């Protein structure tokens, strides 16, 4: 079972393919919801040396960044072995 952890937002790398999917309206709506209710759904990340690679939750991450937050809650997963 995955354990929820707190990660520093500054330590994230977002792959270029994922960055192209950003919807600013969705980020603002999520930011408003997070202000009212807190972060309800953790993001998913994997470790890559001293940084973390975002796997899921780009809009949540950017909403928290827009709010000036320094941390995000998430699940640390391992890279899939092929």
Secondary structure, 3 states (H helix, E strand, C coil): CCCEEEEEHHHEECCHHHHCCCCHHHHHHHHHHHHHHCCCCCEEEEEECCEEEEEECHHHHHHHHHCCCCEEEEEEECCCCC
